[in-house]
Amino acid sequence: MNIKRVLFSMIFGVLNFAAAYLLFDPVMSIVDRQFQEGDLYQIIAVLTVTLILDIGTFQEIAK
């Protein structure tokens, strides 16, 4: 495995841990039944950005 693949694999892991951290609070508000419209926007934004970056990172790993 070359250095580029290792680097992008680490970026992929860090990106997903950051997304999980950012999604923890909105998901817990669902569990606590205190869900608000802002939580929905945060979930949509985090998932959209993470999905776009994950696809790009995965494509770089697969090359």
Secondary structure by P-SEA (a helix, b strand, c coil): ccaaaaaaaaaaaaaaaaaaaaaaaaaaaaaaccccaaaaaaaaaaaaaaaaaaaaaaaaaac
